[in-house]
Amino acid sequence: MPFQLRLTREAEEDLEQLFDFIVQRELDRNKSSDLQMAQAALDAIEKGFETLKLAPFTCRKSAQNPFLRELIISFGHSGYVALFEIENENMVTIAAVRHQNEDDYH
């Protein structure tokens, strides 16, 4: 049976910040595909979340906390990392999402 996913408020805010960052970066580069790139990034993250529904135990354990795990989500030349906890046999809680080049979660 697949796991259900829950995002914390912090994780939802992370996704909004990532989207806004990409839009602004693309605008600063004078590219017309700003919204398309940001949406593609969110689509990649959502596709990564599908992995958590089926096989969350395949993800690496977090160095910060032995009860947390990290999902690596590829996108372009880098990608994103989702910090999550397997709450029980039915629920995975996504605590944070960051770009792979960031030092740590917010």
mmCIF file of the C-alpha atoms, coordinates in Angstrom:
data_MODEL
# 
_entry.id   MODEL 
# 
loop_
_atom_site.group_PDB 
_atom_site.id 
_atom_site.type_symbol 
_atom_site.label_atom_id 
_atom_site.label_alt_id 
_atom_site.label_comp_id 
_atom_site.label_asym_id 
_atom_site.label_entity_id 
_atom_site.label_seq_id 
_atom_site.pdbx_PDB_ins_code 
_atom_site.Cartn_x 
_atom_site.Cartn_y 
_atom_site.Cartn_z 
_atom_site.occupancy 
_atom_site.B_iso_or_equiv 
_atom_site.pdbx_formal_charge 
_atom_site.auth_seq_id 
_atom_site.auth_comp_id 
_atom_site.auth_asym_id 
_atom_site.auth_atom_id 
_atom_site.pdbx_PDB_model_num 
ATOM 1   C CA . MET A 1 1   ? 0.000  0.000  0.000   1.00 0.00 ? 1   MET A CA 1 
ATOM 2   C CA . PRO A 1 2   ? 1.438  3.409  -0.911  1.00 0.00 ? 2   PRO A CA 1 
ATOM 3   C CA . PHE A 1 3   ? 2.365  5.918  1.763   1.00 0.00 ? 3   PHE A CA 1 
ATOM 4   C CA . GLN A 1 4   ? 0.429  9.139  2.128   1.00 0.00 ? 4   GLN A CA 1 
ATOM 5   C CA . LEU A 1 5   ? 2.445  12.366 1.972   1.00 0.00 ? 5   LEU A CA 1 
ATOM 6   C CA . ARG A 1 6   ? 2.101  15.362 4.236   1.00 0.00 ? 6   ARG A CA 1 
ATOM 7   C CA . LEU A 1 7   ? 4.059  18.596 3.884   1.00 0.00 ? 7   LEU A CA 1 
ATOM 8   C CA . THR A 1 8   ? 4.819  20.732 6.889   1.00 0.00 ? 8   THR A CA 1 
ATOM 9   C CA . ARG A 1 9   ? 4.163  24.448 6.669   1.00 0.00 ? 9   ARG A CA 1 
ATOM 10  C CA . GLU A 1 10  ? 7.922  24.948 6.408   1.00 0.00 ? 10  GLU A CA 1 
ATOM 11  C CA . ALA A 1 11  ? 8.147  22.586 3.430   1.00 0.00 ? 11  ALA A CA 1 
ATOM 12  C CA . GLU A 1 12  ? 5.298  24.403 1.683   1.00 0.00 ? 12  GLU A CA 1 
ATOM 13  C CA . GLU A 1 13  ? 7.086  27.717 2.285   1.00 0.00 ? 13  GLU A CA 1 
ATOM 14  C CA . ASP A 1 14  ? 10.307 26.201 0.919   1.00 0.00 ? 14  ASP A CA 1 
ATOM 15  C CA . LEU A 1 15  ? 8.533  25.255 -2.313  1.00 0.00 ? 15  LEU A CA 1 
ATOM 16  C CA . GLU A 1 16  ? 7.129  28.761 -2.670  1.00 0.00 ? 16  GLU A CA 1 
ATOM 17  C CA . GLN A 1 17  ? 10.572 30.289 -2.093  1.00 0.00 ? 17  GLN A CA 1 
ATOM 18  C CA . LEU A 1 18  ? 12.197 27.945 -4.618  1.00 0.00 ? 18  LEU A CA 1 
ATOM 19  C CA . PHE A 1 19  ? 9.549  28.818 -7.209  1.00 0.00 ? 19  PHE A CA 1 
ATOM 20  C CA . ASP A 1 20  ? 9.945  32.570 -6.584  1.00 0.00 ? 20  ASP A CA 1 
ATOM 21  C CA . PHE A 1 21  ? 13.746 32.287 -6.745  1.00 0.00 ? 21  PHE A CA 1 
ATOM 22  C CA . ILE A 1 22  ? 13.660 30.571 -10.139 1.00 0.00 ? 22  ILE A CA 1 
ATOM 23  C CA . VAL A 1 23  ? 11.185 33.072 -11.549 1.00 0.00 ? 23  VAL A CA 1 
ATOM 24  C CA . GLN A 1 24  ? 13.310 36.002 -10.376 1.00 0.00 ? 24  GLN A CA 1 
ATOM 25  C CA . ARG A 1 25  ? 16.542 34.418 -11.620 1.00 0.00 ? 25  ARG A CA 1 
ATOM 26  C CA . GLU A 1 26  ? 15.067 33.836 -15.046 1.00 0.00 ? 26  GLU A CA 1 
ATOM 27  C CA . LEU A 1 27  ? 13.687 37.375 -15.175 1.00 0.00 ? 27  LEU A CA 1 
ATOM 28  C CA . ASP A 1 28  ? 17.112 38.731 -14.236 1.00 0.00 ? 28  ASP A CA 1 
ATOM 29  C CA . ARG A 1 29  ? 18.571 36.760 -17.145 1.00 0.00 ? 29  ARG A CA 1 
ATOM 30  C CA . ASN A 1 30  ? 15.935 38.271 -19.467 1.00 0.00 ? 30  ASN A CA 1 
ATOM 31  C CA . LYS A 1 31  ? 14.546 34.888 -20.368 1.00 0.00 ? 31  LYS A CA 1 
ATOM 32  C CA . SER A 1 32  ? 10.957 34.609 -21.415 1.00 0.00 ? 32  SER A CA 1 
ATOM 33  C CA . SER A 1 33  ? 10.551 31.077 -20.048 1.00 0.00 ? 33  SER A CA 1 
ATOM 34  C CA . ASP A 1 34  ? 10.690 32.171 -16.397 1.00 0.00 ? 34  ASP A CA 1 
ATOM 35  C CA . LEU A 1 35  ? 7.381  30.627 -15.314 1.00 0.00 ? 35  LEU A CA 1 
ATOM 36  C CA . GLN A 1 36  ? 7.941  27.541 -17.420 1.00 0.00 ? 36  GLN A CA 1 
ATOM 37  C CA . MET A 1 37  ? 11.305 26.840 -15.765 1.00 0.00 ? 37  MET A CA 1 
ATOM 38  C CA . ALA A 1 38  ? 9.888  27.355 -12.279 1.00 0.00 ? 38  ALA A CA 1 
ATOM 39  C CA . GLN A 1 39  ? 6.942  25.070 -13.048 1.00 0.00 ? 39  GLN A CA 1 
ATOM 40  C CA . ALA A 1 40  ? 9.305  22.441 -14.477 1.00 0.00 ? 40  ALA A CA 1 
ATOM 41  C CA . ALA A 1 41  ? 11.272 22.515 -11.213 1.00 0.00 ? 41  ALA A CA 1 
ATOM 42  C CA . LEU A 1 42  ? 8.112  22.032 -9.159  1.00 0.00 ? 42  LEU A CA 1 
ATOM 43  C CA . ASP A 1 43  ? 7.052  19.209 -11.484 1.00 0.00 ? 43  ASP A CA 1 
ATOM 44  C CA . ALA A 1 44  ? 10.417 17.492 -10.915 1.00 0.00 ? 44  ALA A CA 1 
ATOM 45  C CA . ILE A 1 45  ? 9.998  17.853 -7.154  1.00 0.00 ? 45  ILE A CA 1 
ATOM 46  C CA . GLU A 1 46  ? 6.465  16.436 -7.290  1.00 0.00 ? 46  GLU A CA 1 
ATOM 47  C CA . LYS A 1 47  ? 7.702  13.525 -9.394  1.00 0.00 ? 47  LYS A CA 1 
ATOM 48  C CA . GLY A 1 48  ? 10.369 12.909 -6.746  1.00 0.00 ? 48  GLY A CA 1 
ATOM 49  C CA . PHE A 1 49  ? 7.687  12.909 -4.073  1.00 0.00 ? 49  PHE A CA 1 
ATOM 50  C CA . GLU A 1 50  ? 6.062  9.989  -5.912  1.00 0.00 ? 50  GLU A CA 1 
ATOM 51  C CA . THR A 1 51  ? 9.124  7.929  -4.917  1.00 0.00 ? 51  THR A CA 1 
ATOM 52  C CA . LEU A 1 52  ? 8.280  8.607  -1.285  1.00 0.00 ? 52  LEU A CA 1 
ATOM 53  C CA . LYS A 1 53  ? 4.811  7.198  -1.768  1.00 0.00 ? 53  LYS A CA 1 
ATOM 54  C CA . LEU A 1 54  ? 6.217  3.893  -2.988  1.00 0.00 ? 54  LEU A CA 1 
ATOM 55  C CA . ALA A 1 55  ? 9.661  3.418  -1.467  1.00 0.00 ? 55  ALA A CA 1 
ATOM 56  C CA . PRO A 1 56  ? 10.681 5.944  1.202   1.00 0.00 ? 56  PRO A CA 1 
ATOM 57  C CA . PHE A 1 57  ? 13.105 3.483  2.814   1.00 0.00 ? 57  PHE A CA 1 
ATOM 58  C CA . THR A 1 58  ? 15.305 3.616  -0.305  1.00 0.00 ? 58  THR A CA 1 
ATOM 59  C CA . CYS A 1 59  ? 16.347 7.182  0.506   1.00 0.00 ? 59  CYS A CA 1 
ATOM 60  C CA . ARG A 1 60  ? 19.503 7.977  2.421   1.00 0.00 ? 60  ARG A CA 1 
ATOM 61  C CA . LYS A 1 61  ? 19.465 8.659  6.141   1.00 0.00 ? 61  LYS A CA 1 
ATOM 62  C CA . SER A 1 62  ? 20.086 12.237 7.182   1.00 0.00 ? 62  SER A CA 1 
ATOM 63  C CA . ALA A 1 63  ? 23.375 13.079 8.887   1.00 0.00 ? 63  ALA A CA 1 
ATOM 64  C CA . GLN A 1 64  ? 21.448 15.512 11.097  1.00 0.00 ? 64  GLN A CA 1 
ATOM 65  C CA . ASN A 1 65  ? 19.039 13.046 12.661  1.00 0.00 ? 65  ASN A CA 1 
ATOM 66  C CA . PRO A 1 66  ? 18.824 9.236  12.408  1.00 0.00 ? 66  PRO A CA 1 
ATOM 67  C CA . PHE A 1 67  ? 15.016 9.403  12.198  1.00 0.00 ? 67  PHE A CA 1 
ATOM 68  C CA . LEU A 1 68  ? 15.074 11.645 9.125   1.00 0.00 ? 68  LEU A CA 1 
ATOM 69  C CA . ARG A 1 69  ? 15.858 10.744 5.530   1.00 0.00 ? 69  ARG A CA 1 
ATOM 70  C CA . GLU A 1 70  ? 16.730 12.727 2.410   1.00 0.00 ? 70  GLU A CA 1 
ATOM 71  C CA . LEU A 1 71  ? 15.344 12.329 -1.071  1.00 0.00 ? 71  LEU A CA 1 
ATOM 72  C CA . ILE A 1 72  ? 17.621 13.538 -3.875  1.00 0.00 ? 72  ILE A CA 1 
ATOM 73  C CA . ILE A 1 73  ? 15.629 15.065 -6.750  1.00 0.00 ? 73  ILE A CA 1 
ATOM 74  C CA . SER A 1 74  ? 17.509 15.620 -10.009 1.00 0.00 ? 74  SER A CA 1 
ATOM 75  C CA . PHE A 1 75  ? 16.785 18.753 -12.030 1.00 0.00 ? 75  PHE A CA 1 
ATOM 76  C CA . GLY A 1 76  ? 19.077 20.153 -14.685 1.00 0.00 ? 76  GLY A CA 1 
ATOM 77  C CA . HIS A 1 77  ? 22.728 20.195 -13.634 1.00 0.00 ? 77  HIS A CA 1 
ATOM 78  C CA . SER A 1 78  ? 21.877 19.909 -9.933  1.00 0.00 ? 78  SER A CA 1 
ATOM 79  C CA . GLY A 1 79  ? 18.532 19.467 -8.200  1.00 0.00 ? 79  GLY A CA 1 
ATOM 80  C CA . TYR A 1 80  ? 16.835 19.481 -4.833  1.00 0.00 ? 80  TYR A CA 1 
ATOM 81  C CA . VAL A 1 81  ? 16.875 17.626 -1.527  1.00 0.00 ? 81  VAL A CA 1 
ATOM 82  C CA . ALA A 1 82  ? 13.725 16.859 0.461   1.00 0.00 ? 82  ALA A CA 1 
ATOM 83  C CA . LEU A 1 83  ? 14.096 16.152 4.181   1.00 0.00 ? 83  LEU A CA 1 
ATOM 84  C CA . PHE A 1 84  ? 11.406 13.781 5.442   1.00 0.00 ? 84  PHE A CA 1 
ATOM 85  C CA . GLU A 1 85  ? 10.367 11.426 8.194   1.00 0.00 ? 85  GLU A CA 1 
ATOM 86  C CA . ILE A 1 86  ? 8.578  8.112  7.902   1.00 0.00 ? 86  ILE A CA 1 
ATOM 87  C CA . GLU A 1 87  ? 5.932  8.634  10.578  1.00 0.00 ? 87  GLU A CA 1 
ATOM 88  C CA . ASN A 1 88  ? 4.402  5.159  10.448  1.00 0.00 ? 88  ASN A CA 1 
ATOM 89  C CA . GLU A 1 89  ? 3.458  2.449  7.960   1.00 0.00 ? 89  GLU A CA 1 
ATOM 90  C CA . ASN A 1 90  ? 1.056  4.847  6.218   1.00 0.00 ? 90  ASN A CA 1 
ATOM 91  C CA . MET A 1 91  ? 2.494  8.371  6.453   1.00 0.00 ? 91  MET A CA 1 
ATOM 92  C CA . VAL A 1 92  ? 5.577  10.245 5.257   1.00 0.00 ? 92  VAL A CA 1 
ATOM 93  C CA . THR A 1 93  ? 6.027  13.845 6.411   1.00 0.00 ? 93  THR A CA 1 
ATOM 94  C CA . ILE A 1 94  ? 8.130  16.168 4.265   1.00 0.00 ? 94  ILE A CA 1 
ATOM 95  C CA . ALA A 1 95  ? 9.780  18.641 6.624   1.00 0.00 ? 95  ALA A CA 1 
ATOM 96  C CA . ALA A 1 96  ? 11.831 20.784 4.227   1.00 0.00 ? 96  ALA A CA 1 
ATOM 97  C CA . VAL A 1 97  ? 12.984 21.150 0.637   1.00 0.00 ? 97  VAL A CA 1 
ATOM 98  C CA . ARG A 1 98  ? 16.153 22.902 -0.471  1.00 0.00 ? 98  ARG A CA 1 
ATOM 99  C CA . HIS A 1 99  ? 18.330 23.313 -3.543  1.00 0.00 ? 99  HIS A CA 1 
ATOM 100 C CA . GLN A 1 100 ? 21.297 20.926 -3.581  1.00 0.00 ? 100 GLN A CA 1 
ATOM 101 C CA . ASN A 1 101 ? 23.723 23.864 -3.593  1.00 0.00 ? 101 ASN A CA 1 
ATOM 102 C CA . GLU A 1 102 ? 22.345 25.282 -0.341  1.00 0.00 ? 102 GLU A CA 1 
ATOM 103 C CA . ASP A 1 103 ? 24.357 24.572 2.788   1.00 0.00 ? 103 ASP A CA 1 
ATOM 104 C CA . ASP A 1 104 ? 21.472 23.523 4.962   1.00 0.00 ? 104 ASP A CA 1 
ATOM 105 C CA . TYR A 1 105 ? 17.710 23.498 5.353   1.00 0.00 ? 105 TYR A CA 1 
ATOM 106 C CA . HIS A 1 106 ? 15.977 26.737 6.378   1.00 0.00 ? 106 HIS A CA 1 
# 
